[in-house]
C-alpha cells in the first residue's frame, strides 16, 4: 500500500497512526505530498488531491474515516470496531471530536496566512469553538466516556490535541482541563504517536 501525507495535516496523522496501530507499517510506503501545488503526486491517483490518500492496488481511498476503516479491515493487530457497531452516543461523540479537529485545522491554516491577510473574525470563531469543545471533552473524560486507542475518535482527538499543542494555540489548556490532559498524555507516549509528531 501507499499513503500520501503531509507532516502538518492532522487528518493524515490519523492515517499514519492507524497504519502503526494496525500492524501494517511494514507493508505501507508513506509518501510526502505537496498539497495545493500542481506537482502534487496525489493528483496522479485522485482528482481531489488532498491527504490522506491511501492507494492499494486499483483502490484510491481519500476520506480519513474511510482510510481508517480500510486499515482496520486489514489490521494484523486486535480486532477494531467498525462504524456499524457504534452506539448513537458514540456516533454523536465522534461528530463532536471531528468538529473540534476541523476547528483546530482551520485555525492553523488561518494563522499561516500573512498577518495582513489573516481574518480576526475567523480566529475568534475558532478560539471560541475550541473553548466549548475542550469543556465538552473534559466532561466526557470525567464521565469515563472517551475511548482508548485505536478507536477512530480517540486517534482523531489525539491528533487534534497534538496539533493544538504543537501550534501553541491554547497554552493554558492543560491547567484548565487536567482530566483531558491526562487522557492525552496516556496516549501521547505510544510509539504510533511519537513516530508521527507534527512538524
ZALUM-561350 format. One record per residue (C-alpha): x, y, z; chain; residue in one letter; residue number from 0. Coordinates in pm, whole numbers. Example, Ala and Ser with C-alpha at 12.3 -4.5 7.8 and 13.67 -1.06 7.14 Angstrom:
ZALUM-561350
<px: 1230 py: -450 pz: 780 mol: A type: a seq: 0>
<px: 1367 py: -106 pz: 714 mol: A type: s seq: 1>
END
This chain:
ZALUM-561350
<px: 0 py: 0 pz: 0 mol: A type: x seq: 0>
<px: 98 py: 363 pz: -44 mol: A type: x seq: 1>
<px: -14 py: 651 pz: 180 mol: A type: x seq: 2>
<px: 24 py: 1012 pz: 72 mol: A type: x seq: 3>
<px: 54 py: 1254 pz: 363 mol: A type: x seq: 4>
<px: 183 py: 1592 pz: 471 mol: A type: x seq: 5>
<px: 358 py: 1625 pz: 809 mol: A type: x seq: 6>
<px: 135 py: 1907 pz: 932 mol: A type: x seq: 7>
<px: -202 py: 1750 pz: 847 mol: A type: x seq: 8>
<px: -387 py: 1608 pz: 1149 mol: A type: x seq: 9>
<px: -605 py: 1405 pz: 912 mol: A type: x seq: 10>
<px: -301 py: 1243 pz: 753 mol: A type: x seq: 11>
<px: -161 py: 1186 pz: 1101 mol: A type: x seq: 12>
<px: -471 py: 983 pz: 1190 mol: A type: x seq: 13>
<px: -399 py: 754 pz: 896 mol: A type: x seq: 14>
<px: -29 py: 729 pz: 982 mol: A type: x seq: 15>
<px: -111 py: 643 pz: 1345 mol: A type: x seq: 16>
<px: -357 py: 379 pz: 1231 mol: A type: x seq: 17>
<px: -102 py: 221 pz: 999 mol: A type: x seq: 18>
<px: 118 py: 162 pz: 1302 mol: A type: x seq: 19>
<px: -163 py: 61 pz: 1537 mol: A type: x seq: 20>
<px: -293 py: -194 pz: 1286 mol: A type: x seq: 21>
<px: 47 py: -354 pz: 1233 mol: A type: x seq: 22>
<px: 62 py: -255 pz: 865 mol: A type: x seq: 23>
<px: 368 py: -28 pz: 869 mol: A type: x seq: 24>
<px: 597 py: -286 pz: 708 mol: A type: x seq: 25>
<px: 375 py: -313 pz: 402 mol: A type: x seq: 26>
<px: 289 py: 56 pz: 360 mol: A type: x seq: 27>
<px: 503 py: 320 pz: 189 mol: A type: x seq: 28>
<px: 445 py: 674 pz: 315 mol: A type: x seq: 29>
<px: 495 py: 944 pz: 52 mol: A type: x seq: 30>
<px: 513 py: 1318 pz: 117 mol: A type: x seq: 31>
<px: 260 py: 1516 pz: -86 mol: A type: x seq: 32>
<px: 276 py: 1883 pz: -181 mol: A type: x seq: 33>
<px: -82 py: 1992 pz: -116 mol: A type: x seq: 34>
<px: -231 py: 2263 pz: -336 mol: A type: x seq: 35>
<px: 57 py: 2253 pz: -584 mol: A type: x seq: 36>
<px: 47 py: 2143 pz: -947 mol: A type: x seq: 37>
<px: 328 py: 1891 pz: -886 mol: A type: x seq: 38>
<px: 133 py: 1720 pz: -607 mol: A type: x seq: 39>
<px: 190 py: 1344 pz: -663 mol: A type: x seq: 40>
<px: -156 py: 1263 pz: -526 mol: A type: x seq: 41>
<px: -310 py: 1411 pz: -843 mol: A type: x seq: 42>
<px: -190 py: 1106 pz: -1037 mol: A type: x seq: 43>
<px: -438 py: 899 pz: -837 mol: A type: x seq: 44>
<px: -707 py: 1139 pz: -714 mol: A type: x seq: 45>
<px: -869 py: 1447 pz: -865 mol: A type: x seq: 46>
<px: -932 py: 1569 pz: -508 mol: A type: x seq: 47>
<px: -558 py: 1593 pz: -446 mol: A type: x seq: 48>
<px: -562 py: 1607 pz: -67 mol: A type: x seq: 49>
<px: -421 py: 1399 pz: 214 mol: A type: x seq: 50>
<px: -453 py: 1140 pz: 340 mol: A type: x seq: 51>
<px: -488 py: 934 pz: 24 mol: A type: x seq: 52>
<px: -436 py: 561 pz: 51 mol: A type: x seq: 53>
<px: -359 py: 352 pz: -258 mol: A type: x seq: 54>
<px: -400 py: -24 pz: -255 mol: A type: x seq: 55>
<px: -394 py: -184 pz: -598 mol: A type: x seq: 56>
<px: -664 py: -12 pz: -802 mol: A type: x seq: 57>
<px: -831 py: 140 pz: -494 mol: A type: x seq: 58>
<px: -787 py: 509 pz: -411 mol: A type: x seq: 59>
<px: -927 py: 595 pz: -68 mol: A type: x seq: 60>
<px: -939 py: 965 pz: 20 mol: A type: x seq: 61>
<px: -1154 py: 1040 pz: 327 mol: A type: x seq: 62>
<px: -980 py: 988 pz: 660 mol: A type: x seq: 63>
<px: -1271 py: 790 pz: 809 mol: A type: x seq: 64>
<px: -1267 py: 556 pz: 508 mol: A type: x seq: 65>
<px: -888 py: 528 pz: 519 mol: A type: x seq: 66>
<px: -911 py: 434 pz: 886 mol: A type: x seq: 67>
<px: -1186 py: 178 pz: 822 mol: A type: x seq: 68>
<px: -993 py: 19 pz: 536 mol: A type: x seq: 69>
<px: -682 py: -11 pz: 752 mol: A type: x seq: 70>
<px: -894 py: -152 pz: 1034 mol: A type: x seq: 71>
<px: -1034 py: -416 pz: 796 mol: A type: x seq: 72>
<px: -679 py: -527 pz: 713 mol: A type: x seq: 73>
<px: -544 py: -497 pz: 1068 mol: A type: x seq: 74>
<px: -291 py: -753 pz: 1187 mol: A type: x seq: 75>
<px: -350 py: -639 pz: 1546 mol: A type: x seq: 76>
<px: -652 py: -694 pz: 1769 mol: A type: x seq: 77>
<px: -996 py: -661 pz: 1603 mol: A type: x seq: 78>
<px: -1106 py: -298 pz: 1573 mol: A type: x seq: 79>
<px: -1475 py: -200 pz: 1588 mol: A type: x seq: 80>
<px: -1634 py: -75 pz: 1265 mol: A type: x seq: 81>
<px: -1880 py: 217 pz: 1247 mol: A type: x seq: 82>
<px: -2185 py: -5 pz: 1219 mol: A type: x seq: 83>
<px: -2113 py: -135 pz: 1569 mol: A type: x seq: 84>
<px: -2110 py: 211 pz: 1728 mol: A type: x seq: 85>
<px: -2391 py: 329 pz: 1953 mol: A type: x seq: 86>
<px: -2563 py: 656 pz: 1876 mol: A type: x seq: 87>
<px: -2389 py: 815 pz: 2177 mol: A type: x seq: 88>
<px: -2052 py: 713 pz: 2030 mol: A type: x seq: 89>
<px: -2150 py: 844 pz: 1686 mol: A type: x seq: 90>
<px: -2251 py: 1176 pz: 1843 mol: A type: x seq: 91>
<px: -1920 py: 1195 pz: 2030 mol: A type: x seq: 92>
<px: -1730 py: 1124 pz: 1708 mol: A type: x seq: 93>
<px: -1908 py: 1416 pz: 1542 mol: A type: x seq: 94>
<px: -1807 py: 1650 pz: 1826 mol: A type: x seq: 95>
<px: -1445 py: 1534 pz: 1806 mol: A type: x seq: 96>
<px: -1431 py: 1579 pz: 1429 mol: A type: x seq: 97>
<px: -1578 py: 1928 pz: 1470 mol: A type: x seq: 98>
<px: -1305 py: 2009 pz: 1721 mol: A type: x seq: 99>
<px: -1039 py: 1875 pz: 1483 mol: A type: x seq: 100>
<px: -1183 py: 2075 pz: 1193 mol: A type: x seq: 101>
<px: -1173 py: 2392 pz: 1404 mol: A type: x seq: 102>
<px: -811 py: 2343 pz: 1505 mol: A type: x seq: 103>
<px: -710 py: 2274 pz: 1143 mol: A type: x seq: 104>
<px: -895 py: 2585 pz: 1026 mol: A type: x seq: 105>
<px: -731 py: 2797 pz: 1297 mol: A type: x seq: 106>
<px: -386 py: 2670 pz: 1199 mol: A type: x seq: 107>
<px: -447 py: 2744 pz: 830 mol: A type: x seq: 108>
<px: -556 py: 3096 pz: 913 mol: A type: x seq: 109>
<px: -250 py: 3156 pz: 1133 mol: A type: x seq: 110>
<px: -25 py: 3051 pz: 845 mol: A type: x seq: 111>
<px: -154 py: 3336 pz: 631 mol: A type: x seq: 112>
<px: 38 py: 3663 pz: 624 mol: A type: x seq: 113>
<px: -72 py: 3887 pz: 909 mol: A type: x seq: 114>
<px: -242 py: 4146 pz: 686 mol: A type: x seq: 115>
<px: -448 py: 3869 pz: 518 mol: A type: x seq: 116>
<px: -549 py: 3693 pz: 839 mol: A type: x seq: 117>
<px: -914 py: 3705 pz: 943 mol: A type: x seq: 118>
<px: -950 py: 3818 pz: 1305 mol: A type: x seq: 119>
<px: -1314 py: 3711 pz: 1286 mol: A type: x seq: 120>
<px: -1224 py: 3354 pz: 1190 mol: A type: x seq: 121>
<px: -959 py: 3333 pz: 1461 mol: A type: x seq: 122>
<px: -1217 py: 3448 pz: 1719 mol: A type: x seq: 123>
<px: -1470 py: 3194 pz: 1593 mol: A type: x seq: 124>
<px: -1220 py: 2909 pz: 1622 mol: A type: x seq: 125>
<px: -1093 py: 3029 pz: 1959 mol: A type: x seq: 126>
<px: -1447 py: 3014 pz: 2095 mol: A type: x seq: 127>
<px: -1518 py: 2680 pz: 1930 mol: A type: x seq: 128>
<px: -1207 py: 2530 pz: 2090 mol: A type: x seq: 129>
<px: -1316 py: 2655 pz: 2435 mol: A type: x seq: 130>
<px: -1655 py: 2491 pz: 2400 mol: A type: x seq: 131>
<px: -1512 py: 2168 pz: 2263 mol: A type: x seq: 132>
<px: -1243 py: 2137 pz: 2529 mol: A type: x seq: 133>
<px: -1503 py: 2187 pz: 2803 mol: A type: x seq: 134>
<px: -1722 py: 1917 pz: 2645 mol: A type: x seq: 135>
<px: -1426 py: 1678 pz: 2613 mol: A type: x seq: 136>
<px: -1323 py: 1736 pz: 2974 mol: A type: x seq: 137>
<px: -1672 py: 1637 pz: 3083 mol: A type: x seq: 138>
<px: -1656 py: 1325 pz: 2864 mol: A type: x seq: 139>
<px: -1334 py: 1220 pz: 3038 mol: A type: x seq: 140>
<px: -1495 py: 1282 pz: 3377 mol: A type: x seq: 141>
<px: -1784 py: 1058 pz: 3273 mol: A type: x seq: 142>
<px: -1536 py: 794 pz: 3151 mol: A type: x seq: 143>
<px: -1679 py: 811 pz: 2800 mol: A type: x seq: 144>
<px: -1363 py: 877 pz: 2597 mol: A type: x seq: 145>
<px: -1235 py: 557 pz: 2435 mol: A type: x seq: 146>
<px: -877 py: 436 pz: 2426 mol: A type: x seq: 147>
<px: -667 py: 364 pz: 2118 mol: A type: x seq: 148>
<px: -706 py: 251 pz: 1845 mol: A type: x seq: 149>
<px: -1071 py: 361 pz: 1813 mol: A type: x seq: 150>
<px: -1110 py: 623 pz: 1537 mol: A type: x seq: 151>
<px: -1241 py: 903 pz: 1755 mol: A type: x seq: 152>
<px: -963 py: 854 pz: 2010 mol: A type: x seq: 153>
<px: -696 py: 883 pz: 1740 mol: A type: x seq: 154>
<px: -875 py: 1185 pz: 1587 mol: A type: x seq: 155>
<px: -890 py: 1357 pz: 1926 mol: A type: x seq: 156>
<px: -524 py: 1287 pz: 1998 mol: A type: x seq: 157>
<px: -430 py: 1428 pz: 1656 mol: A type: x seq: 158>
<px: -633 py: 1743 pz: 1722 mol: A type: x seq: 159>
<px: -490 py: 1796 pz: 2068 mol: A type: x seq: 160>
<px: -140 py: 1729 pz: 1936 mol: A type: x seq: 161>
<px: -175 py: 1990 pz: 1662 mol: A type: x seq: 162>
<px: -327 py: 2242 pz: 1902 mol: A type: x seq: 163>
<px: -37 py: 2194 pz: 2142 mol: A type: x seq: 164>
<px: 229 py: 2194 pz: 1870 mol: A type: x seq: 165>
<px: 97 py: 2525 pz: 1734 mol: A type: x seq: 166>
<px: 59 py: 2665 pz: 2087 mol: A type: x seq: 167>
<px: -296 py: 2775 pz: 2014 mol: A type: x seq: 168>
<px: -414 py: 2740 pz: 2374 mol: A type: x seq: 169>
<px: -111 py: 2740 pz: 2606 mol: A type: x seq: 170>
<px: -325 py: 2712 pz: 2920 mol: A type: x seq: 171>
<px: -543 py: 2420 pz: 2811 mol: A type: x seq: 172>
<px: -374 py: 2166 pz: 3039 mol: A type: x seq: 173>
<px: -433 py: 2369 pz: 3354 mol: A type: x seq: 174>
<px: -798 py: 2429 pz: 3265 mol: A type: x seq: 175>
<px: -868 py: 2071 pz: 3152 mol: A type: x seq: 176>
<px: -649 py: 1840 pz: 3363 mol: A type: x seq: 177>
<px: -851 py: 1522 pz: 3306 mol: A type: x seq: 178>
<px: -833 py: 1566 pz: 2928 mol: A type: x seq: 179>
<px: -461 py: 1643 pz: 2952 mol: A type: x seq: 180>
<px: -407 py: 1320 pz: 3149 mol: A type: x seq: 181>
<px: -604 py: 1125 pz: 2885 mol: A type: x seq: 182>
<px: -389 py: 1278 pz: 2610 mol: A type: x seq: 183>
<px: -62 py: 1210 pz: 2793 mol: A type: x seq: 184>
<px: -158 py: 847 pz: 2844 mol: A type: x seq: 185>
<px: -185 py: 803 pz: 2468 mol: A type: x seq: 186>
<px: 80 py: 1053 pz: 2364 mol: A type: x seq: 187>
<px: 363 py: 823 pz: 2466 mol: A type: x seq: 188>
<px: 256 py: 545 pz: 2229 mol: A type: x seq: 189>
<px: 505 py: 465 pz: 1955 mol: A type: x seq: 190>
<px: 241 py: 545 pz: 1690 mol: A type: x seq: 191>
<px: 206 py: 897 pz: 1832 mol: A type: x seq: 192>
<px: 577 py: 958 pz: 1876 mol: A type: x seq: 193>
<px: 653 py: 836 pz: 1522 mol: A type: x seq: 194>
<px: 405 py: 1080 pz: 1368 mol: A type: x seq: 195>
<px: 463 py: 1406 pz: 1557 mol: A type: x seq: 196>
<px: 367 py: 1716 pz: 1354 mol: A type: x seq: 197>
<px: 645 py: 1929 pz: 1205 mol: A type: x seq: 198>
END
